């Protein structure tokens, strides 16, 4: 008997098409499929599969959102079913070959910064804790003051809070060397050279009060450290890795071990300090100035624009470039107001999920919203973004963007700014604990943002189809079977949308149809098999006062039993969940027969419910 995750894997492979899947990989929340033809895939059928929270196609991958924990188990079952699986990194490397232009730039930036985000986020937490522990107002509650803190505690704390930013270029060059194909340790050393104590500190040179001047090379080129320069570090990684690859190809093997690193470091550090560094740092300071100017536009206009457009940047992948700007802001100012404004997006998403959970009348939608909210609370936004906001119409998306913009506007007015990045929604509060006023304002505005989005989505953003009951819900209520089980794994559709004109008309009774993902047909209730039609394609179950008819496929009577492995006979007593038959879906597809399964309640047949008429339809 198949377990839950095997069933999900079977359904996904069936709907997408095993012959259509080139390779499969997975990340924390998504099953990533590289497919031959995405237009062959019926998206609604995929979305209807159990535990699927949304689907989207991006970066050459058909991505199915399943959620943390679930995706790993489904991936394992897919491997067992013979699906061609690779690691996420292997799949990414193959896809990179087909990328170009801005998409390639965005992917490269993401690859550079994703590995270092945890380090910067952890440093931000250290800064926040330092702000609390060393705060005289807080210490005063215990009759203490910051002057009473031992010097060794201050020194150890400074090591924790300052090291990552002091050597930030070294970390970025190391990561850039990995991405561009160089040797990371060479990149690390080059990065350390860029912030060497032998060079005048860039911050001190920029501060007139410090009395530190740049060393002039050739009488006109200022020679300073690269503290806080993110663009320079990326440039160093690109230049250095390409120089190294050149010498690896041309250096004789006997000299390669020593001379290749020698020339790589020599050429790169001179190019950075004398040419690239001064240019890049000027560009970078200009970018930081523009962002700060936008954030501080009057009436919070800049904040609203950033908050409104950030979700759109996430959809297109442009948000990866924000990390570079945030890193520059942190390195040059010590604060990061940009993530504060962008962070309202996550709280607005929570409001969207709550609205769909409150108003949707379909259990599948409620489950999707609940799962999406659980992910979003810890910063994973794809399930709500692609599983809800882009799934039906644009209203939920536009409402969320407006709510995000409104929250960002207020934060901009109050000059709220974090001391880190990399944390979203619930964990994001840790980036403001360094100052009680900042934390309280951020907390209140985040609640307001989520509340506004919830209210507006409830009023204007819920699509009509979500407000309707699930197909067959009325029928199940009339039958009185609260524990009515699944007849077959697949996608439930309204009876009137099926391809059989007799059943679709409702002349044979109320009910619903299922587009099967597997061929295993089961009894939805316990009862007596009063009817098993010749060929095994149609079954009638009597359960107390209720009657249920299960018809497998359209015109399957013409098969005369071919393709049906019948497990029960007329007169048998069956338990809920027992297999009635196994339908060969491949055979039906080969013969061009529609495999739709119909669940009909003949007790409700119109025009006196003629059993002869019903039998004739089977």
DODOFI-146136 format. One line per field, with one value per residue (C-alpha): chain; residue in one letter; residue number from 1; x, y, z. Coordinates in Angstrom, 1 decimal, decimal comma. Each point is the difference from the previous one (the first is absolute). Layout:
// DODOFI-146136
mol	(A|...);
type	(a|...);
seq	(NUM|...);
x	(X|...);
y	(Y|...);
z	(Z|...);
This chain:
// DODOFI-146136
mol	(A|A|A|A|A|A|A|A|A|A|A|A|A|A|A|A|A|A|A|A|A|A|A|A|A|A|A|A|A|A|A|A|A|A|A|A|A|A|A|A|A|A|A|A|A|A|A|A|A|A|A|A|A|A|A|A|A|A|A|A|A|A|A|A|A|A|A|A|A|A|A|A|A|A|A|A|A|A|A|A|A|A|A|A|A|A|A|A|A|A|A|A|A|A|A|A|A|A|A|A|A|A|A|A|A|A|A|A|A|A|A|A|A|A|A|A|A|A|A|A|A|A|A|A|A|A|A|A|A|A|A|A|A|A|A|A|A|A|A|A|A|A|A|A|A|A|A|A|A|A|A|A|A|A|A|A|A|A|A|A|A|A|A|A|A|A|A|A|A|A|A|A|A|A|A|A|A|A|A|A|A|A|A|A|A|A|A|A|A|A|A|A|A|A|A|A|A|A|A|A|A|A|A|A|A|A|A|A|A|A|A|A|A|A|A|A|A|A|A|A|A|A|A|A|A|A|A|A|A|A|A|A|A|A|A|A|A|A|A|A|A|A|A|A|A|A|A|A|A|A|A|A|A|A|A|A|A|A|A|A|A|A|A|A|A|A|A|A|A|A|A|A|A|A|A|A|A|A|A|A|A|A|A|A|A|A|A|A|A|A|A|A|A|A|A|A|A|A|A|A|A|A|A|A|A|A|A|A|A|A|A|A|A|A|A|A|A|A|A|A|A|A|A|A|A|A|A|A|A|A|A|A|A|A|A|A|A|A|A|A|A|A|A|A|A|A|A|A|A|A|A|A|A|A|A|A|A|A|A|A|A|A|A|A|A|A|A|A|A|A|A|A|A|A|A|A|A|A|A|A|A|A|A|A|A|A|A|A|A|A|A|A|A|A|A|A|A|A|A|A|A|A|A|A|A|A|A|A|A|A|A|A|A|A|A|A|A|A|A|A|A|A|A|A|A|A|A|A|A|A|A|A|A|A|A|A|A|A|A|A|A|A|A|A|A|A|A|A|A|A|A|A|A|A|A|A|A|A|A|A|A|A|A|A|A|A|A|A|A|A|A|A|A|A|A|A|A|A|A|A|A|A|A|A|A|A|A|A|A|A|A|A|A|A|A|A|A|A|A|A|A|A|A|A|A|A|A|A|A|A|A|A|A|A|A|A|A|A|A|A|A|A|A|A|A|A|A|A|A|A|A|A|A|A|A|A|A|A|A|A|A|A|A|A|A|A|A|A|A|A|A|A|A|A|A|A|A|A|A|A|A|A|A|A|A|A|A|A|A|A|A|A|A|A|A|A|A|A|A|A|A|A|A|A|A|A|A|A|A|A|A|A|A|A|A|A|A|A|A|A|A|A|A|A|A|A|A|A|A|A|A|A|A|A|A|A|A|A);
type	(x|x|x|x|x|x|x|x|x|x|x|x|x|x|x|x|x|x|x|x|x|x|x|x|x|x|x|x|x|x|x|x|x|x|x|x|x|x|x|x|x|x|x|x|x|x|x|x|x|x|x|x|x|x|x|x|x|x|x|x|x|x|x|x|x|x|x|x|x|x|x|x|x|x|x|x|x|x|x|x|x|x|x|x|x|x|x|x|x|x|x|x|x|x|x|x|x|x|x|x|x|x|x|x|x|x|x|x|x|x|x|x|x|x|x|x|x|x|x|x|x|x|x|x|x|x|x|x|x|x|x|x|x|x|x|x|x|x|x|x|x|x|x|x|x|x|x|x|x|x|x|x|x|x|x|x|x|x|x|x|x|x|x|x|x|x|x|x|x|x|x|x|x|x|x|x|x|x|x|x|x|x|x|x|x|x|x|x|x|x|x|x|x|x|x|x|x|x|x|x|x|x|x|x|x|x|x|x|x|x|x|x|x|x|x|x|x|x|x|x|x|x|x|x|x|x|x|x|x|x|x|x|x|x|x|x|x|x|x|x|x|x|x|x|x|x|x|x|x|x|x|x|x|x|x|x|x|x|x|x|x|x|x|x|x|x|x|x|x|x|x|x|x|x|x|x|x|x|x|x|x|x|x|x|x|x|x|x|x|x|x|x|x|x|x|x|x|x|x|x|x|x|x|x|x|x|x|x|x|x|x|x|x|x|x|x|x|x|x|x|x|x|x|x|x|x|x|x|x|x|x|x|x|x|x|x|x|x|x|x|x|x|x|x|x|x|x|x|x|x|x|x|x|x|x|x|x|x|x|x|x|x|x|x|x|x|x|x|x|x|x|x|x|x|x|x|x|x|x|x|x|x|x|x|x|x|x|x|x|x|x|x|x|x|x|x|x|x|x|x|x|x|x|x|x|x|x|x|x|x|x|x|x|x|x|x|x|x|x|x|x|x|x|x|x|x|x|x|x|x|x|x|x|x|x|x|x|x|x|x|x|x|x|x|x|x|x|x|x|x|x|x|x|x|x|x|x|x|x|x|x|x|x|x|x|x|x|x|x|x|x|x|x|x|x|x|x|x|x|x|x|x|x|x|x|x|x|x|x|x|x|x|x|x|x|x|x|x|x|x|x|x|x|x|x|x|x|x|x|x|x|x|x|x|x|x|x|x|x|x|x|x|x|x|x|x|x|x|x|x|x|x|x|x|x|x|x|x|x|x|x|x|x|x|x|x|x|x|x|x|x|x|x|x|x|x|x|x|x|x|x|x|x|x|x|x|x|x|x|x|x|x|x|x|x|x|x|x|x|x|x|x|x|x|x|x|x|x|x|x|x|x|x|x|x|x|x|x|x|x|x|x|x|x|x|x|x|x|x|x|x|x|x|x|x|x|x|x);
seq	(1|2|3|4|5|6|7|8|9|10|11|12|13|14|15|16|17|18|19|20|21|22|23|24|25|26|27|28|29|30|31|32|33|34|35|36|37|38|39|40|41|42|43|44|45|46|47|48|49|50|51|52|53|54|55|56|57|58|59|60|61|62|63|64|65|66|67|68|69|70|71|72|73|74|75|76|77|78|79|80|81|82|83|84|85|86|87|88|89|90|91|92|93|94|95|96|97|98|99|100|101|102|103|104|105|106|107|108|109|110|111|112|113|114|115|116|117|118|119|120|121|122|123|124|125|126|127|128|129|130|131|132|133|134|135|136|137|138|139|140|141|142|143|144|145|146|147|148|149|150|151|152|153|154|155|156|157|158|159|160|161|162|163|164|165|166|167|168|169|170|171|172|173|174|175|176|177|178|179|180|181|182|183|184|185|186|187|188|189|190|191|192|193|194|195|196|197|198|199|200|201|202|203|204|205|206|207|208|209|210|211|212|213|214|215|216|217|218|219|220|221|222|223|224|225|226|227|228|229|230|231|232|233|234|235|236|237|238|239|240|241|242|243|244|245|246|247|248|249|250|251|252|253|254|255|256|257|258|259|260|261|262|263|264|265|266|267|268|269|270|271|272|273|274|275|276|277|278|279|280|281|282|283|284|285|286|287|288|289|290|291|292|293|294|295|296|297|298|299|300|301|302|303|304|305|306|307|308|309|310|311|312|313|314|315|316|317|318|319|320|321|322|323|324|325|326|327|328|329|330|331|332|333|334|335|336|337|338|339|340|341|342|343|344|345|346|347|348|349|350|351|352|353|354|355|356|357|358|359|360|361|362|363|364|365|366|367|368|369|370|371|372|373|374|375|376|377|378|379|380|381|382|383|384|385|386|387|388|389|390|391|392|393|394|395|396|397|398|399|400|401|402|403|404|405|406|407|408|409|410|411|412|413|414|415|416|417|418|419|420|421|422|423|424|425|426|427|428|429|430|431|432|433|434|435|436|437|438|439|440|441|442|443|444|445|446|447|448|449|450|451|452|453|454|455|456|457|458|459|460|461|462|463|464|465|466|467|468|469|470|471|472|473|474|475|476|477|478|479|480|481|482|483|484|485|486|487|488|489|490|491|492|493|494|495|496|497|498|499|500|501|502|503|504|505|506|507|508|509|510|511|512|513|514|515|516|517|518|519|520|521|522|523|524|525|526|527|528|529|530|531|532|533|534|535|536|537|538|539|540|541|542|543|544|545|546|547|548|549|550|551|552|553|554|555|556|557|558|559|560|561|562|563|564|565|566|567|568|569|570|571|572|573|574|575|576|577|578|579|580|581|582|583|584|585|586|587|588|589|590|591|592|593|594|595|596|597|598|599|600|601|602|603|604|605|606|607|608|609|610|611|612|613|614|615|616|617|618);
x	(0,0|1,4|0,8|-1,1|3,2|0,3|-3,6|1,0|3,1|-2,1|-2,6|2,7|1,8|-3,3|-1,2|3,3|0,8|3,0|1,2|-0,2|2,3|3,7|1,2|-1,4|1,7|-1,3|0,7|-1,5|-3,6|-0,2|0,3|1,9|-0,6|1,8|-2,6|0,0|-3,3|-1,6|-3,1|-0,8|-0,6|-3,6|0,8|-3,4|0,4|3,4|-1,4|-2,8|2,5|0,1|2,6|0,7|-0,1|0,7|2,0|2,0|2,5|3,2|3,6|-0,7|-1,5|-3,6|-0,1|-2,7|-0,3|-0,5|1,4|2,9|0,3|-2,6|2,1|2,9|-2,3|-1,7|3,4|1,2|-3,1|0,5|3,5|-1,4|-2,4|2,9|-0,1|3,2|1,2|3,0|1,2|-1,3|3,6|0,4|-3,4|0,9|3,3|-1,7|-2,6|2,7|1,3|-3,2|-0,2|1,0|-0,4|-1,6|-1,2|3,6|1,1|-2,8|0,9|3,6|-0,7|-2,2|2,7|2,5|-2,1|-2,1|2,9|1,0|-3,4|-0,1|3,3|-1,2|-3,4|1,8|2,1|-3,1|-1,3|3,2|-0,4|-3,6|0,9|2,9|-2,5|-2,2|2,7|2,0|-3,0|0,1|-3,8|-0,2|3,0|-1,5|-2,9|2,5|1,9|2,9|1,6|2,1|3,0|-0,1|0,5|3,5|2,3|0,5|-3,8|0,1|2,9|-1,6|-3,2|1,8|1,6|-3,4|-1,7|2,8|1,9|-2,4|-0,3|3,7|0,9|-3,2|2,0|2,0|-3,3|-1,4|3,1|0,1|-3,6|0,6|3,0|-2,3|-2,6|2,4|1,9|3,2|1,7|-1,9|3,0|1,8|-3,0|0,0|3,6|-0,6|-3,0|2,1|2,7|-2,7|-0,6|3,5|1,0|2,9|-2,4|-1,7|-3,5|-2,6|-2,3|2,7|1,1|-3,6|-0,3|1,7|0,2|2,1|3,0|0,8|1,0|0,3|3,4|0,5|1,2|1,9|-0,8|-3,7|-1,7|-1,4|0,9|-2,4|-1,7|-3,2|-2,0|-3,7|0,4|-2,3|0,4|3,7|0,0|-2,2|2,3|3,0|-1,6|-0,8|3,5|1,9|-1,9|0,5|3,7|0,4|-1,8|2,2|3,2|-1,4|-0,3|3,4|2,3|2,2|-1,0|3,2|-0,5|-3,8|-0,3|2,0|0,1|-3,7|-1,0|2,9|-1,0|-3,7|0,5|2,6|-2,0|-3,4|1,1|1,8|-3,0|-2,4|2,0|1,2|-2,8|-3,2|-0,3|-0,2|-2,5|-2,3|0,0|-1,2|-2,8|-1,0|-0,1|-2,2|-2,4|-0,2|-0,7|-2,8|-1,7|0,3|-1,4|-2,9|-0,7|-0,1|-2,3|-2,6|-3,3|1,5|-0,5|3,3|-0,9|-3,3|1,6|2,6|-2,6|-2,5|2,6|2,0|-2,5|0,1|3,8|-0,3|-2,2|2,5|3,1|1,3|-0,1|3,4|1,6|-1,4|2,3|3,0|-1,4|-0,9|3,5|1,4|-2,4|1,1|3,6|-0,1|-2,6|-0,4|-3,7|-2,3|-3,3|-0,6|-0,8|-2,3|-2,1|0,1|-0,9|-3,6|-0,5|0,2|-2,6|-2,4|0,4|-1,1|-3,1|-0,8|0,2|-2,2|-2,6|-0,1|-0,1|-3,0|-2,1|0,8|-2,6|2,3|2,1|2,8|0,3|-0,1|2,8|2,1|-0,5|0,9|3,1|1,1|-0,4|2,1|2,8|-0,4|0,2|3,7|0,8|-0,9|-2,4|-0,3|-3,0|-2,2|1,3|-0,4|-2,5|-2,6|0,8|0,9|-2,3|-3,4|0,0|2,1|-2,1|1,7|3,4|-0,9|-1,6|3,1|2,3|-2,1|0,1|3,7|0,5|-2,2|2,0|3,3|-1,3|-0,6|3,4|1,7|-1,8|1,2|3,5|0,0|3,1|1,5|3,6|0,2|-1,7|-1,1|-2,9|-3,6|-3,4|0,2|3,8|0,3|-0,9|3,4|1,6|-1,6|0,6|3,0|-2,4|-3,4|-1,6|1,0|-1,3|-3,3|-0,7|1,0|-2,2|-3,1|0,4|0,5|-3,3|-1,7|1,3|-1,2|-3,4|-0,6|0,9|-2,3|-2,9|0,4|0,5|-3,2|-2,0|1,4|2,6|-1,6|-1,0|-3,5|1,1|1,7|-3,3|-1,9|-0,2|2,2|-1,4|-2,3|-0,2|-3,8|-0,3|2,0|-2,2|-3,1|1,3|0,9|3,4|2,3|2,7|-0,4|3,4|2,0|-1,1|3,2|3,0|-0,4|-1,6|-3,7|-2,1|-3,6|-2,3|-1,1|3,6|0,5|0,1|-2,9|-3,2|-2,3|1,8|0,8|-3,7|-0,8|-2,7|1,5|0,2|2,2|3,7|3,4|2,8|3,7|2,8|2,0|3,7|0,2|-2,2|-0,7|-3,8|-1,1|-3,3|-0,7|-2,3|-0,6|-3,0|-1,3|0,9|-3,5|1,2|3,2|-0,5|1,5|3,6|0,6|-0,3|-3,1|-0,9|-3,0|0,4|-2,9|0,9|-2,9|-2,6|2,6|0,9|3,3|0,8|3,6|0,5|3,6|0,7|-2,1|-1,3|2,2|-2,9|1,5|3,1|-2,0|2,2|3,4|2,1|-1,9|1,4|-3,2|0,6|-3,6|-3,1|-3,7|-1,5|3,3|0,2|2,7|1,7|0,8|3,4|-0,1|1,1|-2,9|2,1|3,2|-0,5|2,9|0,4|2,7|-2,3|-2,8|2,3|1,2|-3,5|-1,0|-2,5|-0,7|0,8|-2,2|-1,6|-3,5|-1,5|-3,8|-2,8|-2,8|-2,4|-0,3|-0,6|-2,4|-3,3|-0,7|3,6|-0,6|2,5|-0,4|1,1|3,0|1,0|-0,2|2,4|2,6);
y	(0,0|3,4|2,5|3,6|1,3|-2,7|0,9|3,6|-1,0|-2,3|2,7|2,7|-2,4|-1,0|3,6|1,5|-3,1|-2,2|0,3|3,8|0,2|0,5|0,1|0,7|1,7|1,7|2,8|0,8|0,4|-0,9|-2,9|1,4|-1,7|0,7|-0,9|-0,4|1,8|2,0|0,6|-3,7|0,3|0,6|2,4|-0,3|-3,7|0,5|2,6|-2,5|-2,6|-0,5|2,2|2,1|3,7|1,5|-0,3|2,4|-0,1|2,0|-0,3|-2,9|-2,1|-1,1|0,5|-1,7|1,5|-2,8|1,5|-0,8|-3,6|-1,2|0,7|-2,2|-3,0|0,5|0,3|-3,3|-1,7|1,5|-1,5|-3,4|0,3|0,3|3,8|1,5|2,0|2,2|2,3|3,6|1,2|-2,3|1,1|3,7|-0,4|-1,5|2,8|2,7|-1,0|1,3|3,2|3,4|3,7|1,4|-3,5|-1,2|3,0|-0,5|-3,7|0,8|2,6|-2,4|-2,7|2,4|1,4|-3,0|-1,8|3,1|1,2|-2,3|1,5|3,6|-0,9|-1,6|3,1|2,1|-2,0|0,5|3,8|-0,2|-1,8|2,4|2,9|-1,6|-1,2|3,2|2,4|2,1|0,2|-3,8|-0,4|2,6|-2,3|-2,2|2,8|-0,2|2,1|-0,6|1,5|-3,0|-2,6|-1,5|0,9|-3,6|-0,4|3,2|-1,4|-3,4|1,6|2,3|-3,0|-1,6|3,1|1,6|-2,8|-0,9|3,6|0,7|-2,9|0,2|0,4|-3,2|-2,0|1,4|-0,7|-3,5|-0,6|1,6|-2,2|-3,0|1,3|1,0|-3,2|1,0|-1,5|1,5|0,1|2,2|2,3|0,1|1,1|2,7|1,2|0,2|2,0|2,5|0,8|-0,4|2,2|1,2|2,0|3,2|-0,9|1,2|1,1|2,0|1,6|1,1|1,5|3,5|-0,2|-3,2|1,7|-3,0|0,6|-2,3|-1,1|1,4|-2,4|1,5|3,4|-0,1|-3,2|-0,3|-3,3|-1,0|-3,1|-1,4|-0,1|-0,1|-0,2|-2,9|0,8|0,0|-3,4|-1,5|1,5|-1,5|-3,4|0,2|1,4|-2,4|-3,1|0,7|0,8|-3,3|-2,0|1,5|-1,0|-3,4|-0,6|1,4|-0,6|-3,1|-2,6|0,1|3,8|0,0|-0,7|3,1|2,4|0,0|1,3|2,4|1,7|-0,2|2,0|2,3|1,1|0,1|2,0|2,6|0,3|0,4|2,5|2,2|-0,1|-1,8|0,8|3,8|-0,2|-2,6|1,6|3,3|-1,8|-1,9|3,1|1,6|-3,0|0,2|3,8|-0,6|-2,6|2,1|3,0|-2,1|-1,3|3,5|1,6|2,1|-1,5|-3,5|-0,1|-1,8|-2,6|-0,7|-0,5|-2,4|-1,9|-0,2|-1,1|-2,5|-2,9|0,6|-0,2|-3,4|-1,3|1,0|-1,0|3,6|0,0|-1,8|3,3|1,5|-2,1|1,7|3,5|-1,1|-1,3|3,4|1,9|-2,1|0,3|3,8|1,1|-2,8|-0,2|-1,5|1,9|-1,7|-3,4|1,7|1,4|-3,2|-2,1|1,2|-2,3|-3,0|1,3|0,9|-3,5|-1,3|2,2|-1,6|-3,5|0,8|1,5|-3,1|-2,3|2,0|0,3|-2,9|-2,7|-2,6|-2,1|-0,3|3,8|0,3|-2,6|1,8|3,4|-1,6|-1,6|3,1|2,1|-2,4|0,3|3,8|0,5|-1,1|1,9|-2,5|1,9|-2,2|-2,1|3,1|1,9|-2,7|-2,2|2,8|3,5|-1,0|-2,9|1,5|3,6|3,1|1,5|-1,8|0,9|3,7|0,2|-1,6|2,5|2,9|-1,2|-0,6|3,5|1,5|-1,7|1,1|3,6|0,1|-1,5|2,5|2,9|-1,3|-0,6|-3,7|-2,0|-3,4|-0,8|-3,2|-1,9|-3,5|-0,3|0,3|0,2|-1,6|-0,2|3,6|1,5|-1,1|2,6|2,9|-1,1|2,3|2,9|-0,4|2,8|-1,5|-3,4|1,3|2,1|-2,8|-2,5|2,3|0,9|-3,7|-0,9|2,9|-1,1|-3,6|1,2|2,4|-2,7|-2,5|2,4|1,2|-3,5|-1,2|2,8|0,2|-2,7|-3,4|-1,5|-1,3|-3,6|-0,1|1,1|-2,9|-3,4|-2,8|-2,0|-2,7|1,6|0,3|-3,5|-1,3|2,0|-1,4|-3,6|0,7|-1,5|2,3|-2,7|-0,5|-1,2|0,4|-2,1|0,6|2,3|2,8|3,4|0,5|2,0|1,0|-2,5|2,5|0,6|-3,7|-1,3|-2,4|1,8|-2,4|0,3|3,7|0,8|-1,4|-2,2|-3,0|1,7|2,5|-0,7|0,9|-1,1|-0,8|0,2|-3,0|0,2|-3,8|-2,9|-1,3|0,3|-0,3|-0,2|3,5|-1,5|-3,4|-1,8|-2,8|-0,2|-0,3|0,4|-0,9|0,6|-2,4|1,0|1,5|3,7|0,8|-0,7|0,7|0,1|0,0|1,6|0,1|2,3|1,4|-1,2|0,8|-0,8|0,0|0,1|-0,3|1,7|1,1|-2,7|-2,6|-2,5|-0,4|-1,6|-3,0|-0,3|0,7|2,3|-0,7|-2,2|-0,7|-0,7|-0,3|-1,7|0,8|-0,8|0,6|2,1|2,6|2,3|3,6|0,2|-3,5|-0,3|-0,7|-0,3|1,3|1,9|-0,1|3,7|-0,7|-2,3|2,5|2,7|-2,3|-0,7|3,7|-0,5|2,7|-1,5|2,5|-1,7|0,9|-0,1|0,1|-0,1|-1,7|0,5|3,6|-1,0|2,4|-1,1|-2,7|-1,5|-2,8|-2,7|-1,3|3,4|0,0|-3,5|0,9|2,9|-2,5);
z	(0,0|-1,0|2,7|-0,2|-1,5|-2,6|-1,1|-0,4|-2,0|-2,2|-0,7|-0,8|-2,4|-1,6|-0,6|-1,0|-2,1|0,8|-3,6|0,3|3,1|-0,9|3,7|3,5|2,9|3,2|2,4|3,4|-1,2|-3,7|-2,4|-3,0|-3,3|-3,2|-2,7|-3,8|-0,5|2,8|-2,1|0,2|3,7|1,3|2,8|1,6|0,3|1,7|2,4|0,9|1,2|3,8|1,8|-3,1|1,0|-3,4|-3,2|-2,2|-2,8|0,4|-0,9|-2,3|2,8|0,7|3,7|2,2|3,5|2,6|3,2|2,4|0,8|-2,5|-3,0|1,2|0,4|-3,3|-1,7|1,6|-1,3|-3,5|0,0|0,9|-2,9|-2,4|-0,6|-1,2|3,1|0,5|2,8|0,0|-0,7|-3,0|-1,4|0,6|-1,9|-3,0|0,0|0,3|-3,5|-1,5|2,0|-1,4|0,6|3,1|1,1|0,1|2,1|2,5|0,4|0,5|2,6|1,9|-0,1|1,4|2,9|1,1|1,7|2,0|1,1|3,1|1,2|-0,4|1,6|3,0|0,3|0,0|2,9|1,9|-0,6|1,2|3,2|0,6|-0,4|2,7|2,4|-0,1|0,1|3,2|0,2|0,1|2,3|2,3|0,8|1,7|1,6|-2,5|-2,7|-3,1|1,8|2,3|-2,8|0,2|-2,8|-1,1|-0,5|-2,2|-2,0|-0,6|-1,0|-2,4|-1,6|-0,5|-1,4|-2,1|-1,7|-2,8|-1,2|0,4|-2,3|-2,1|-3,3|0,8|0,5|-3,3|-2,0|1,4|-1,1|-3,4|-0,7|0,6|-2,4|-2,7|0,1|1,8|3,1|3,0|2,3|-2,5|0,0|3,8|0,1|-2,6|2,0|3,1|-1,9|-1,0|3,7|1,1|3,1|-2,1|-2,2|1,3|1,2|-2,5|2,8|1,7|-3,3|-0,6|3,5|0,1|3,8|-0,1|-1,5|-2,2|-3,6|-3,0|-1,2|-3,5|-2,6|-3,0|1,6|-1,0|0,8|3,6|1,6|2,7|1,4|-1,5|3,2|-0,7|-3,8|-1,2|-3,8|0,3|1,7|-2,7|-2,7|1,8|0,0|-3,8|-0,9|2,3|-1,0|-3,7|0,4|1,9|-2,6|-2,7|1,8|0,8|-3,7|-1,0|2,9|-0,2|2,5|1,9|0,8|0,3|3,8|1,0|-3,0|-0,9|3,4|-0,1|-3,2|0,9|3,2|-1,4|-3,1|1,8|3,0|-2,1|-2,4|2,9|2,1|-2,8|-2,6|0,9|3,7|-0,2|-2,9|1,5|3,4|-1,5|-1,9|3,1|2,2|-2,7|0,1|3,8|-0,2|-2,5|2,1|3,2|-1,9|-1,3|3,5|1,5|-2,6|1,7|1,2|-0,2|-3,8|-0,6|2,7|-1,7|-3,4|1,4|2,0|-2,9|-2,6|2,0|-0,4|-3,7|0,2|1,8|-2,8|-2,7|2,0|0,1|3,8|0,1|-0,9|3,1|2,1|-1,5|0,8|3,5|0,6|-1,2|2,3|3,0|-0,8|-0,6|2,5|2,6|-0,7|-2,6|-0,6|-3,3|1,5|2,5|-2,8|-2,0|3,1|0,0|-3,0|2,2|2,5|-2,8|-1,3|3,4|-0,3|-3,4|1,5|2,9|-2,3|-2,2|3,1|1,3|-3,1|-2,3|-0,1|-1,5|2,3|-2,5|-0,2|3,8|0,3|-2,6|1,9|3,3|-1,3|-1,9|3,2|2,0|-2,5|-0,3|3,8|-0,3|-3,2|-2,8|-2,3|-3,1|1,2|0,6|-3,0|-2,5|1,8|0,7|-1,3|-3,6|-0,2|-0,5|-0,9|0,6|2,8|2,9|-1,4|-0,4|3,4|1,5|-1,8|1,2|3,6|-0,2|-1,4|2,8|2,7|-1,6|-0,2|3,7|0,8|-2,2|1,8|3,4|-1,3|1,0|-1,1|0,7|0,9|-2,1|-2,8|-0,9|2,5|-0,9|1,7|3,5|0,2|-1,4|3,4|1,2|-2,3|2,0|3,6|0,1|0,8|1,7|-1,9|-3,3|1,0|1,3|-3,1|-2,4|1,9|-0,1|-3,7|-0,9|1,7|-1,7|-3,4|0,4|1,4|-2,9|-2,6|1,8|0,0|-3,6|-1,3|1,9|-1,6|-3,5|-0,7|0,4|-3,4|-0,5|-0,7|3,4|1,7|-1,7|1,6|-1,2|-2,9|1,4|3,4|-0,2|-1,1|2,9|2,4|-1,5|0,2|3,7|-0,1|1,9|-0,3|-3,7|-1,2|-3,2|-2,9|-2,0|0,3|-2,4|-0,7|0,9|-2,5|-0,1|-1,8|-2,5|-1,2|-0,8|-3,6|0,3|-1,0|1,9|3,3|-0,5|-0,5|3,5|-1,5|1,7|3,4|1,9|0,6|-1,2|-2,3|0,6|-2,5|1,3|0,7|0,7|-1,0|3,5|0,5|3,7|1,9|1,5|2,7|1,6|-1,4|-2,3|-3,6|-1,4|-3,6|-1,9|-3,7|-2,5|-0,8|3,5|-1,1|2,1|3,7|2,1|3,8|2,5|3,3|2,3|-1,7|-2,3|-3,5|-1,8|-3,6|-1,2|-3,8|-1,3|-3,3|-2,8|-2,4|1,8|-0,5|-3,5|1,5|1,3|3,0|-1,6|2,1|3,3|2,7|2,0|3,7|1,3|-1,2|0,2|3,4|1,9|3,1|-0,3|2,5|-0,6|-1,8|-1,4|-3,6|-2,4|-3,2|-1,6|-3,3|-2,5|-0,8|-2,6|-1,9|0,0|-1,2|-2,8|-1,1|0,2|2,8|2,6|3,5|2,0|3,0|0,9|3,5|-0,2|2,6|-1,9|2,9|-1,2|-3,7|-1,7|-1,6|2,6|-0,2|-2,4|0,7|-3,5|-1,3|2,3|-1,0|-3,6|0,5|1,4);
